[in-house]
């Protein structure tokens, strides 16, 4: 009888105490000494925060087993160094409350602009779904126009769903690690702008919430100005590794986009049911892309309609434009590409495309079941080396294993093998400095077309 009475009294006292969990969390932080401490809010079930929770001290916020709905703008504002937000249980949730804001309202669940040392792990982030992306509606957004204001960030083993823009958006930061997260039903995915010494590792990103014929979307991106962002143009990323990620269900989108960066490694990622696997291509006139390694990735393209016919539909594309700088010193090696260009079906696209670039090595890739071209030389390129690639079963009228169809090319093509295509190797533009060596072609109607347009190695 006495124990039952104690339980009843506990609930009578605790329910009013956490009617506004945000007030209680803020009070706990305020009561800590300046050096910080622990605020333990585990296993409280569903609680809410009517306004922003401001983290102004080095605090470890324990939330395992608690579902916290955040109605503030932003939900949690990080203003201190060495902050940890931990969940580690399946029922730990940070929920975007209220309604979607416009681009001027900070509806991000966690936001920070000056911090050194932030760890977020074991949390399920739930956003408000949408069909048209809106800025400032992300799970975690860290941003500062001043270099060096954000550093030492670790975002690990979280789940993000429903957000109207990104799961994670980090701009102008040093030493960033986004590892082991699951992202699904989000408009875009994970995005870095001007991140130095960054890692995006072993994340699963699947099934964008956007309609198949809606806005083009990106699962993982490096750029200088994220779409719908605040008009700030950041420097290029540097020393970033994107490895071991899985992307699926981006049928009108890009798996990994590199618009700007140097010392970039894109390795051992898997793409399935994705329009574009990997794009290494400057977007604006100030973007620079150089020293990029793309290796060990696996791509299976989508057959789900919806994308515009003007959209890229490659397994891997390396290229600039007439108004952008050329990608330089790019290696595309030992990737496996299947079923590219099945939706757009452009006569110029295929498994791997390269255009307006310099010093690109395309080596030891395996390309199969692509539409129209295995490898496409889209625009002028300098100092290409294309060797040791295996291309098979290219489909479509006038299908080619390798097609130089626009622009003058320089470099060399040798030791490649094409099997099952209308034409093994085709060169439409006079390019005497492109040296054609020993290459194989089997089960083709024409082994080499336009041989007089290239040199002999």
N, C-alpha and C positions, 0 to 999 in steps of 0.2 A: 504493500500500500504506500509506503514512504517513497520507494523508488519511482512509482507511477506519478506521484505528486511532484517529484523533482523534475521529471521529464516535461510535465505540463507547464511548470513554472519556467523552465528553460525556453520553451517556445514562446511563451507570453512575453518574455523579456527580449529574446533575440529578434523577433519579427520586426518590432518598431526600430530596433537598433540599426538594421540594414535596409530599412525602407528606401533610403537613398544611399546605395553603396558607395557612390562617388564621394559623398560628403564624408563618410567614414574613412575611406582610403586617403582622402586629402588631409583629414585630421591626423591620421597615423603618420603621414609624411611630415606634417608640421611639427609633430611631437618628437621626431628623431633629432639627435644632435647633428651638427653641421657635417660631420663625417659620414652620416647616413646610418643605415641599419636595415632591418627586415620588417616588412609589413605582411603579415600572414592573414590572407583572406581565402583560405582553402575551404572547399566543401561547404559552401554557403548556398548552393543552388542558384536560382535565378534572382539577380539583383540588378539595379539600374543606377545610372549616373545621369542626373539632369543636366549637368554642365561639364565642361572640360576638367579632366583630372590633370593637374599640373605637377609634374615630377621635378622638383627643384633641388633635390638632394640625391646623393648616391644611395639608391635604395634597391633592395631585392624585393620585388612584389610577387608573392606566391599566390597563385590563383587556381591550383589544381582542384577540379571538381566544382568550379564556380562558373556560372554563365552571366557575364556582365554586359548589359545593353548600354551603349554609350550614345547619349543624345547631344553631347557637346560638339563644338566646332573648333578644334578637332576633338576626337574622343579622348585621347591621352596625349598631352603635350610634354615632350621630353626637353627639359632645360638644364639638366645636370649631366655630369660625366659619371661613368661607371654605374650604369643602371642595368638591372636584370629583371626581365618579366618572364616568369616560368609557369608552365602548366604541367606537362608530362602526363596528363590523363585525357582520355577520349572525351570527357565531358567538361573540358575547359574551353570556354568560348568567349571571344570578344566580338560583340555584335554591333554592327552599324545601325543605330537607331534613327528615329525621325524620318525625314523624307530626303530624297536626293537634292543636293544643293546645285546651284549653277556654278560656273567656273570660278566665281568670286568667293564662294563659301567653302571653307576648309572642312570637308566632311570626311577626311582621312581618319581611320581608326587610330593609328599611331603616327604622330608627326614630330619632327625635330629639325632644327636649323643650326644648332651649335652644340655638339656633343663629342666626347671622346670616350669610347667604351660603352657600347650598347649590345646587350644580348637578349634575344627574344626566341624562346623555344617552347615547343610542346603545346602550342595554342591553336585552336580552330578559330579562324577569322571568318565571319559571315557578313557579307555585304548585301546591299540592296540591288537586285538585278535591274538591268535595263536593256534596251535594244539598240540604243545609240550611245556611244561612249561620251562621258563627261569627265573633265579634269577635276582634281581634288576629291575624288571618290575612290580612293585606293585603300588597301589594307595597311601598308606601311609606306610612308613617304618621308624621305630625309633629303633636305635641299638647302643649299646656301650658295650665294653668289661669290663669297669670299673663299679662296683656296685655303685648305687646312682647317676649316671650321668643323668638319665631320671626319672622324677617323675611328678605326677599330670597332667595326660593326659585325656582329655574327647573328644571322637569322637562320635557325636550323630546326628541322623536324616539325614544322607547322603545316597547317592545312588552310588554304584560302579558297573561298567560293563566293560567287555571286557579285563580285565587285564590278562597278561600272567602268573602271579603267584598268589599273594595274593591281596585281597582288603586291608587288614590291617595286618601288621607284626610288632610286638613290642617285643624287646628282651632286657632283663636286665633293668627292670623299676619297679617303685613303685607307687601304687595308680593310676590304669588305669581303665577307664570306656569306654566300647564300647557298645553303647546302641541305639536301634531304627533305625539301618541302614538297607538298602536293598541292597543285593548283588546278581547279576545274570549275567550269561555268563562270569564268572571268572574261571580261572583254579582251584584254591583252594578256600580260603575263608578268615577266620580270624584266626591268629596264634599268640600264646604267647610262648616265651621262657624266663624262669627266671623272671616271673612277680609275684610280691608280692602285695597282696591286690588288686586283679583285679576283674572286672566284665565284662561279656559278656551277655547282657540282651536284650531280645525282638527284636532280629535281624531276618530278613527273608533272607535266603540264598537258592537260587534255580538255577537249570539248569546250571551245570558246562558246560563250552564251550568245554571241552575235549571229544573226541569220546568215545562211549560206550566201545570199546575194546582198548582204549588208556591207558595212564598212570593212575595209581590209584590216587585218589584225596581225600582230606579231607576238609569238610566244616568248622569245628571249631576244632582247635588242641592246645594242651599243650605239648610241648616237649623241649628237650635240644639242639636240632640242627635241624632247619627247613631244608627240602630238598632243594638241590641246593644252600644252603646258603654259607657263607664265611669261612667255616671250623672252626668256633668258637663253642666250646662245653660249653653251659651255665649250671648253676645249675638248679635244678628242680623248678617249680612254687610252690607258697604257698599261701594259703588263697584266692582262686579264686572261684567265683560263676558263673556258666553257666546256665542261667535260662530263660524260656519263649521264646526260639528261635524256629523258624520253618525252617526245612531243607527239600527240595524236589528236585527230579530230579538228585540225585547223584547215578546213577545206577551202577557205578564202583567206589564207594567211601564210605567214612565213615562219618557219621553225626557229631559225637563228639569223638575225640581221646584224651586220657590222657596217654601219654607216661611217664611223670614224674611229680610228684607233691604230696603235702600233704595239708590237710585241704581243700579239693576240694568238692564242691557241684554241682551236675549235676541234675537239677530238672525242671519238668514241660516243657520239650522241646517236640516238635512234629516232627516226621520223616515220610515222605511218599515217596514211590518210591526210597528207599535208600538201598544200598547193606548191610551195617553194620550200626546199629543204634549208639551204644555207645561201645567203646573199652577202657578198663582200663588195660593197658598192657605195662610194661617197654619194651623199644626197644633196648637200648644199655646196656652194662655191668655196667655203672655208674648210670643208671636211678633208682630212688627210687619212689615207689608209695605206699602211706599209708594214712589212715584216709580219705576215699573217700565215699561220700554219693551219691547214684544214685536212685532218687525217683520221682514218679509222671510223668514219661515220657511215651510217646505214640509212638509206632513204627508200621508202615506198610511197609513190605519189597517190593522189586521190583520183577517184573516178566519179566523185559527187559533183554535179553541176552547180553553178551559182556564180563563179568568178567571171569578171568581164573578159572579153577576148583580148583586151589590151594589157592584161596582167601577165607578169612573169610566171612560168610554170616549169621551172628547172629543178633538177636535183640540187645542183650547185651552180651559182652564177658569180663570176668575178668581172666587174666592169665599172667604168665611170661614164662620163658623158661629155658632150662638147663644152659644157659650162662648168664642169667639175674637174678636180685633179684625178689623175689616173691611179688606180691601185698599183702598188709597186712591191716587188719582192713577196709574192704570194706563192705558196706551195699547196697544191691540191693533190693529195697522195693517198693511195690505198683506201679509197672510199668505195662503197657498194651502192649502186643507184639502179632503181627499177621503177618502171611505169611512170616516167616523167612526160610532161606535155600531153597528157591524155585529155585534159579539159580544154585548155586554150587551143591546142592543136595548131600552133603557129609553125609555118614552114621554116622559121628561123630559130626555133627553140629546140631543146632536147635535154639529154641527161646532164651535160656540163656545157655551160656557155661562158664565153670570155669576149670582152670588147672594151676598147679604149683603156688598155692596161699595158704595163711594162714589166718585164722580168717575172713572168708567171711560169711555174713548172707544173705540168699536169702529168702525173706519173702513176702507173700501176693501179689505176682505178678499174673497177668492173662495172660495166654499164649494160643493162639488158632491158628489153621490152619498152624502149622509149619511142615516142612518136616523132617521126621525121628525121631526127638527128641524134646520134650518140654524143658527139662533141660538135658544138657550133661556134665558129669564129664570127661573131656578130658584127664587129666594127674593127677599125684598125688596131693592131697590137704590135708591140715591139718586143723582141727578144723572148719569144715563146719557146718553150721546150715541151714537146708532147711525145711521151715515150712510154712503152710498156703497158699501154692500156688495152683492155679486152672488152670489145663491144659486140653485142649479139642481138639478133631478132629486133632490128629497127623496123617499125611499121609505118604505113602511110605511103601515099603516092610519092615517087621519087625520094624514097628514104635513103639516108646516107649515114655511113659509119662516122665519118668526119667531114664537115662541110665548111669551107671557107667561102662565105657568101656575101660579105660586105666588108669593104675596107682592105687596104694593103697590109700584109702580114710580114713580119720578119722573125727568124728563128729557125727551128728544126722540128721535123716530124719523123720519128723512126721507131722501129721495133714494136709497133702496134699491131693488133690483130682484129679484123672485122669478120664476123660470120653472120650471114643471113641479113642482107640488105639489098636494095636495088642497086646502090653504088657504094663501093668501099670507101673511096676518098674522092672528094669533089672540090675543085678550086675554081671559083667563078671570077676572081679578080687577079690581075697581073701582079704577082708578088715574087719577083726573082730572088729576093733575099730570104724567102722561106724555103729552106732546103729540105727536100723530100728524100728520105733514105729508104732502107729496106723495111717494108711493111707487108703484112699478110692480108689477103682478102679471100674468103671462101664463101660459097653459096651466094654469089652476087652476080648481077647481070653485067655490070661494068666494074672493073677493079679500080681504075683511076680515071676520072673525068677532069679535063682541064690541066693535064700534066704539063703542058707547055707554059702555063702561068706560074709555075714554081721552079726553083732551082733543083739541082741534083746534088745530094750529099755524097 
